[in-house]
């Protein structure tokens, strides 16, 4: 492998060797930061003053074999459970 010289642009060659993936999944997980009422003190210097609470997710599954795309949208507190159990 030969790296480009400084200030030189990298170019891809042999695009015909690229592999097309039959399935692609992209996901976006959303969460809200909620302040803690009484942050616990610890021996560490990091202070926990807020908690990330899941509030929804969106997933897009693309099947290039059948040329289909399926989207899953979920809003609510059980967003992570719903996301992990998607089939």
Secondary structure, DSSP 4 states (H G I P E B T S, - for coil): --PPPTT-------GGGPPPPSEEEEEEEEEEEEE-SSPPP-SSS----EEEEEEEEEEEEEETTTTEEEEEEEESTTHHHHHHT--
